[in-house]
């Protein structure tokens, strides 16, 4: 519970209409959640303008309104806070309302196209092994030490984000690790937070439906580093040529990791197999349970961040050697009858799919065939659809194009766009099966022989299919197990 004067302290260019001594006991961006004593933040979204709900919010008992323009009618007893950007100011107000929880934690965020979920999840697990109480904010789930909270967005809105961080502080957490999406930077969901460190993994083709251009996407990621304080660290992958771009204007101390060049954290892959990675990091050779070059980068980021947070190098490496993959990230399921290998991976971008398939091709043995089941989501960046199909067909022995989360698009329309990326020389080994369960069963029972590898890509940890606004129960793990008879 805070007075309005406490919430806006230090925020510049706020025009106040009404009393600043009114007490606020809740903040929301959803007018349906309004109760007496609430502050309603009217945000301009991509689909809906919150200003349209100001009158409804007041009818439901809102005490204060955060807005970019005053409504035609000013209600007596209501305080209006008029600002240039409601979303930006909401970040600061939310932080103040929850007593600035990010300043009471060592908060580390990671941004990039691929590797975010694996890196934050394994950092969370590592620091718990090191004896700390920790918080996790990820695409898969949010977690306050042992308590799991379902996740709806890669990065929650500013109000819920600060609420979760406050709950972590109350639970005694000392560290928190979170994914920072490009959307969250542009939409000011992380504005007002105090980060101890930031990690950049890589940047490739994704989210152009939202950002419009690849350049805008890069700028969104860079914005995270631009806002870091001098006290923070910035750890970037310099094997991605945009790693250096990310930190051009940062005030944070700059650190790097690489497999290919001189860096703060230097890594080398000694061997890579179905049994894991043998790596040399900072001159120490160690075996990890994770597989593939893309995970080698994740591991270096985890190690680098842990050391920058003050942990002992040797202890960190020993703990890391026992870490297992994050849910839906290169998860393996083995058929006990004929040793067919199922791999479930969230790969939903061209680069992620290419990384996973290249890894599979590098570690496969003898006559093992690679069969890929893949689709593309609806109402998302459509330009990647033919690219995904091209990559799948070039790096697999057989491919089944199938439905992912069609959302409000027709599944076959999405698949027809994917088919445009299939070269004529790959037509014979490519099949289109709209029903995802049928596609997985066909891959396992009709195409795969003993020992073959079946990659089921695109949904990973998800346990639903989003069709026409309805989330239907669907889990690639369960279907693959059914196909294997386990």
C-alpha positions in Angstrom: 0.0 0.0 0.0 1.5 3.3 -1.1 0.4 6.9 -1.6 0.5 8.3 -5.1 3.2 10.7 -4.1 5.4 7.8 -3.1 4.8 6.0 -6.4 5.7 8.9 -8.6 8.7 10.2 -6.6 11.6 10.8 -8.8 9.6 10.4 -12.0 9.9 13.4 -14.3 7.2 15.0 -16.5 4.1 13.7 -14.7 1.1 15.9 -14.9 -1.1 15.3 -11.8 -4.8 16.0 -11.9 -6.2 15.4 -8.4 -4.7 14.4 -5.0 -1.3 12.7 -4.7 -2.1 11.6 -1.1 -4.6 9.0 -2.2 -3.5 5.5 -1.2 -3.1 2.8 -3.8 -3.3 -0.9 -2.8 -3.2 -2.5 -6.2 -2.0 -1.8 -9.8 -3.4 -3.4 -12.9 -3.4 -3.0 -16.7 -6.6 -5.1 -16.9 -9.8 -3.1 -16.2 -11.5 -6.4 -15.3 -9.3 -6.7 -12.3 -10.1 -3.3 -10.8 -11.2 -3.0 -7.2 -11.5 0.0 -4.9 -8.1 1.5 -4.3 -6.6 0.4 -7.6 -4.4 2.3 -10.0 -5.3 1.5 -13.6 -2.6 1.9 -16.2 -4.0 2.7 -19.7 -1.5 1.2 -22.1 -1.6 1.4 -25.9 -1.2 -2.2 -27.0 -0.9 -3.7 -30.5 -4.5 -5.0 -30.3 -6.3 -2.8 -27.7 -5.9 0.7 -26.4 -6.3 0.8 -22.6 -7.6 4.4 -22.8 -10.9 2.9 -24.0 -11.4 1.3 -20.6 -10.7 4.3 -18.3 -14.4 5.0 -17.7 -15.1 1.3 -16.9 -12.1 1.2 -14.5 -13.4 4.2 -12.6 -16.9 2.7 -12.4 -15.3 -0.4 -10.8 -13.6 1.8 -8.2 -10.2 2.8 -9.6 -8.6 5.5 -7.4 -6.0 6.6 -9.9 -5.5 6.5 -13.7 -2.1 6.4 -15.5 -2.7 7.6 -19.0 -1.2 9.5 -22.0 -4.2 11.8 -22.5 -6.9 12.8 -20.2 -10.4 11.6 -20.9 -13.1 14.1 -21.9 -14.7 13.9 -18.5 -12.7 14.2 -15.3 -14.2 12.3 -12.3 -14.1 13.9 -8.9 -12.1 12.0 -6.4 -10.0 10.2 -9.0 -6.3 11.1 -9.6 -5.1 11.2 -13.1 -1.4 10.8 -13.9 -0.7 12.0 -17.5 2.6 11.0 -19.0 4.2 10.7 -22.5 4.5 6.9 -22.3 2.3 5.0 -19.9 4.2 1.7 -20.3 7.5 3.3 -19.4 6.2 5.0 -16.3 4.3 1.9 -15.3 7.7 0.1 -14.9 8.9 2.7 -12.4 5.6 2.9 -10.5 5.4 -0.9 -10.3 8.9 -1.1 -8.9 8.1 1.6 -6.3 4.9 -0.1 -5.3 6.7 -3.4 -4.5 9.6 -1.6 -2.7 12.1 -1.9 -5.6 12.6 -5.7 -5.3 15.2 -6.0 -8.1 17.6 -3.9 -5.9 17.4 -6.6 -3.2 18.4 -9.5 -5.5 21.3 -10.2 -7.8 19.2 -10.1 -11.0 20.6 -11.5 -14.2 18.8 -11.3 -17.5 19.6 -13.0 -20.8 18.5 -11.9 -24.2 19.0 -13.4 -27.7 17.1 -15.4 -30.2 18.1 -18.9 -29.0 19.4 -20.3 -25.7 17.6 -18.1 -23.3 15.5 -20.8 -21.6 18.3 -23.3 -21.3 20.7 -20.7 -19.9 18.4 -19.2 -17.2 17.1 -22.6 -16.2 20.6 -24.0 -15.8 21.8 -20.9 -14.0 18.9 -21.3 -11.6 19.7 -25.0 -11.0 23.4 -24.3 -10.6 23.0 -21.6 -8.0 20.5 -23.8 -6.0 23.2 -26.5 -6.1 25.7 -23.9 -4.8 23.4 -23.4 -1.8 21.4 -20.2 -2.7 17.7 -19.6 -2.7 16.9 -18.4 -6.2 14.1 -17.2 -8.5 13.5 -18.1 -12.1 11.5 -16.3 -14.8 11.4 -18.3 -18.1 9.3 -19.2 -21.0 8.7 -22.7 -19.5 7.8 -21.6 -15.9 8.5 -19.1 -13.2 9.9 -20.5 -9.9 10.4 -19.1 -6.5 13.0 -21.5 -5.0 10.9 -24.7 -4.9 7.5 -23.2 -5.7 6.6 -23.4 -9.4 4.3 -20.8 -10.9 2.9 -21.2 -14.5 4.4 -18.9 -17.1 2.2 -17.2 -19.7 4.9 -14.9 -21.3 8.6 -15.1 -21.8 8.8 -11.9 -19.8 5.7 -10.9 -17.6 4.2 -7.4 -17.7 5.9 -4.8 -15.4 3.3 -5.2 -12.6 3.5 -9.0 -12.4 7.2 -9.0 -12.9 7.8 -6.8 -9.9 5.3 -8.8 -7.9 7.1 -12.0 -8.6 10.5 -10.4 -7.7 9.0 -9.1 -4.5 7.8 -12.6 -3.7 11.3 -13.9 -4.3 12.7 -11.4 -1.9 10.1 -12.3 0.7 11.0 -16.0 0.3 14.6 -15.3 1.0 16.0 -15.5 -2.5 19.3 -13.9 -3.1 19.5 -14.4 -6.9 17.1 -14.3 -9.8 17.6 -15.3 -13.4 15.2 -14.2 -16.2 14.7 -14.3 -19.9 14.5 -10.9 -21.4 12.5 -10.9 -24.7 12.8 -8.2 -27.3 9.1 -7.5 -26.8 9.7 -6.8 -23.1 12.4 -4.2 -23.9 10.3 -2.3 -26.5 7.1 -2.5 -24.3 9.0 -1.3 -21.2 8.2 -4.4 -19.2 11.7 -4.4 -17.7 11.9 -0.6 -17.3 12.7 0.3 -13.7 14.5 -2.9 -12.9 18.0 -3.0 -11.5 20.1 -5.7 -13.2 23.3 -7.1 -11.7 24.2 -8.6 -15.1 23.0 -9.2 -18.7 23.9 -12.0 -21.1 23.6 -11.9 -24.9 23.5 -15.4 -26.6 22.9 -14.7 -30.3 20.5 -13.1 -32.7 18.9 -14.6 -35.8 15.7 -14.4 -37.8 12.7 -14.1 -35.5 9.8 -11.9 -34.5 9.7 -9.8 -37.6 5.9 -9.9 -37.4 6.3 -7.6 -34.3 9.4 -5.6 -35.0 8.9 -5.1 -38.7 12.6 -5.2 -39.7 15.6 -7.2 -38.5 17.3 -3.9 -37.7 14.5 -3.0 -35.3 14.8 -6.5 -33.7 18.6 -5.9 -33.1 17.9 -2.5 -31.7 15.4 -3.9 -29.2 17.9 -6.4 -27.9 20.6 -3.7 -27.7 18.2 -1.5 -25.7 18.6 -4.0 -22.8 22.4 -3.3 -22.7 22.1 0.4 -23.3 20.1 0.7 -20.1 22.5 -1.2 -17.8 24.1 0.7 -14.9 27.8 1.1 -14.5 27.7 -1.4 -11.6 26.4 -4.2 -13.9 28.3 -6.7 -16.1 27.5 -7.4 -19.7 28.5 -10.9 -21.0 28.3 -11.3 -24.7 28.9 -14.1 -27.3 31.5 -12.5 -29.6 31.3 -15.4 -32.1 28.0 -13.8 -33.1 29.1 -10.6 -35.0 26.4 -8.6 -33.3 27.7 -9.4 -29.9 30.0 -6.3 -30.1 27.1 -4.2 -31.3 25.1 -5.0 -28.2 27.6 -3.4 -25.9 28.6 -0.3 -28.0 26.8 2.1 -25.7 26.6 0.2 -22.4 27.9 1.6 -19.2 28.3 -1.9 -17.8 31.7 -3.7 -17.6 32.0 -5.8 -20.8 33.0 -9.5 -20.8 32.9 -12.0 -23.6 32.8 -15.7 -24.4 33.8 -17.6 -27.5 34.7 -20.9 -29.1 36.6 -19.2 -31.9 38.6 -16.2 -30.7 40.2 -14.6 -27.7 37.6 -13.9 -25.0 37.1 -13.5 -21.3 35.7 -17.0 -21.3 37.4 -19.2 -23.9 36.0 -22.6 -24.7 37.0 -25.6 -26.9 35.0 -28.7 -27.8 37.1 -31.8 -27.3 34.4 -34.2 -28.3 30.6 -34.2 -28.9 28.5 -37.3 -28.8 25.1 -38.7 -27.8 26.6 -39.1 -24.3 27.5 -35.4 -23.9 30.1 -32.7 -24.5 33.7 -33.0 -23.4 34.9 -29.4 -23.2 37.8 -27.3 -22.2 36.7 -24.0 -20.5 39.3 -21.6 -19.1 42.0 -24.3 -19.5 40.0 -26.9 -17.5 38.7 -30.0 -19.3 35.3 -31.3 -18.1 32.4 -33.5 -19.3 28.9 -32.1 -19.5 25.6 -34.0 -20.0 24.4 -31.5 -22.6 24.9 -32.1 -26.3 25.9 -29.9 -29.3 27.8 -26.8 -30.2 24.8 -24.6 -29.3 24.9 -26.0 -25.8 28.6 -25.4 -25.6 27.8 -21.7 -26.0 25.1 -21.9 -23.3 27.6 -23.6 -20.9 30.1 -20.9 -21.4 27.5 -18.2 -20.7 26.5 -20.0 -17.5 30.1 -20.4 -16.4 31.0 -16.8 -17.2 27.9 -15.4 -15.4 28.6 -17.6 -12.3 32.2 -16.4 -12.1 31.1 -12.8 -12.6 28.7 -13.2 -9.7 31.6 -14.1 -7.5 31.6 -18.0 -7.5 34.6 -20.2 -7.4 35.6 -21.4 -10.9 36.4 -25.0 -10.0 33.2 -25.5 -7.9 31.1 -24.0 -10.6 32.5 -26.4 -13.2 32.0 -29.4 -11.0 28.4 -28.5 -10.4 27.8 -27.7 -14.0 29.0 -31.2 -15.0 25.8 -32.7 -13.5 23.3 -30.3 -15.1 20.7 -31.7 -17.4 18.9 -30.0 -20.2 15.9 -27.6 -19.7 12.4 -29.0 -20.5 11.8 -29.3 -24.2 15.4 -28.5 -25.1 17.1 -31.5 -26.9 15.2 -33.9 -24.6 15.8 -37.5 -25.6 13.3 -40.4 -25.3 14.6 -43.9 -26.2 12.4 -46.7 -27.5 13.2 -49.8 -25.4 12.1 -52.2 -28.1 14.2 -51.1 -31.1 16.4 -48.3 -29.8 14.8 -45.6 -31.9 15.8 -42.2 -30.5 13.2 -39.5 -30.1 14.5 -35.9 -29.6 12.0 -33.1 -28.6 13.2 -29.6 -29.1 11.6 -26.2 -29.0 13.4 -25.1 -32.2 11.0 -22.7 -33.8 13.4 -20.5 -35.7 15.5 -21.3 -38.7 18.8 -20.9 -36.8 17.6 -23.1 -33.9 16.3 -25.8 -36.2 19.6 -25.8 -38.2 21.7 -26.0 -35.0 19.7 -29.0 -33.7 19.8 -30.8 -37.0 23.5 -30.2 -37.5 24.2 -31.5 -34.0 22.1 -34.6 -34.6 24.0 -35.2 -37.9 27.3 -34.8 -36.1 26.6 -37.2 -33.3 24.7 -39.9 -35.2 26.4 -43.2 -35.8 26.6 -45.8 -38.6 23.4 -46.0 -40.7 21.2 -44.0 -38.4 18.6 -42.0 -40.4 17.3 -38.6 -39.3 13.6 -38.0 -39.6 12.2 -34.6 -38.8 8.7 -33.6 -37.8 8.3 -29.8 -37.9 5.7 -27.1 -38.3 5.4 -23.3 -37.9 3.1 -21.3 -35.7 0.2 -19.2 -37.0 -0.1 -15.4 -36.6 3.7 -15.1 -36.3 6.6 -14.2 -38.6 5.5 -15.9 -41.9 8.8 -15.3 -43.7 10.6 -18.0 -41.8 8.1 -20.8 -42.9 9.8 -21.7 -46.2 13.2 -21.3 -44.6 12.4 -23.8 -41.9 11.1 -26.3 -44.4 14.3 -25.9 -46.6 16.6 -26.5 -43.6 14.6 -29.5 -42.4 14.7 -31.2 -45.9 18.4 -30.4 -46.5 19.5 -31.8 -43.1 17.2 -34.8 -42.8 16.7 -38.1 -44.5 12.9 -37.7 -44.3 10.7 -34.8 -43.3 7.0 -34.5 -42.3 5.6 -31.0 -42.3 2.8 -30.7 -39.8 0.8 -28.3 -37.7 2.3 -26.4 -34.8 0.1 -23.8 -33.1 -2.0 -22.5 -36.0 -3.7 -20.0 -33.8 -6.2 -18.1 -36.0 -4.7 -19.2 -39.3 -5.7 -22.3 -41.4 -3.1 -25.0 -40.8 -3.0 -26.0 -44.5 -2.3 -22.4 -45.5 0.7 -22.4 -43.2 1.9 -25.8 -44.5 1.6 -24.6 -48.1 3.9 -21.7 -47.3 6.4 -24.1 -45.8 6.2 -26.3 -48.9 7.5 -23.4 -51.0 10.9 -23.9 -49.3 11.2 -27.5 -50.4 13.6 -28.0 -53.3 12.4 -30.3 -56.1 15.2 -32.7 -55.3 13.7 -33.1 -51.8 10.0 -33.6 -52.8 10.2 -37.4 -52.6 11.4 -37.4 -49.0 8.9 -34.8 -47.8 5.4 -35.5 -46.6 2.7 -33.2 -45.3 0.4 -34.4 -42.6 -1.7 -31.7 -41.0 -2.6 -33.6 -37.8 0.4 -33.4 -35.5 -0.2 -36.6 -33.6 -0.7 -38.5 -36.9 2.5 -37.0 -38.2 4.5 -38.2 -35.2 3.0 -41.6 -35.2 3.7 -41.9 -38.9 7.3 -40.8 -38.5 8.0 -43.4 -35.8 5.9 -46.4 -37.0 6.2 -46.0 -40.8 9.5 -44.2 -41.6 11.9 -45.0 -38.7 13.9 -48.2 -38.6 15.7 -49.6 -35.5 18.2 -47.0 -34.2 16.9 -44.1 -36.2 16.6 -40.6 -34.8 13.3 -38.8 -34.9 13.4 -35.0 -34.2 10.0 -33.5 -33.2 10.6 -29.8 -33.4 8.8 -26.6 -32.6 6.8 -27.1 -29.4 9.3 -28.4 -26.9 7.9 -27.9 -23.4 4.4 -26.8 -24.5 1.5 -29.1 -23.5 -1.1 -27.6 -25.8 -2.0 -26.7 -29.3 -3.4 -23.2 -29.9 -6.3 -23.5 -32.4 -8.7 -20.7 -33.0 -8.1 -19.2 -29.6 -8.5 -22.5 -27.7 -5.6 -24.3 -26.1 -6.2 -28.0 -26.7 -4.2 -30.6 -24.6 -1.3 -31.8 -26.7 2.2 -32.9 -25.5 4.9 -34.1 -28.0 6.4 -36.2 -25.1 3.2 -38.1 -24.6 2.6 -38.8 -28.3 6.2 -39.9 -28.8 6.0 -42.2 -25.8 2.7 -43.7 -27.2 4.5 -44.2 -30.6 7.3 -46.0 -28.8 4.9 -48.1 -26.8 6.1 -46.8 -23.4 
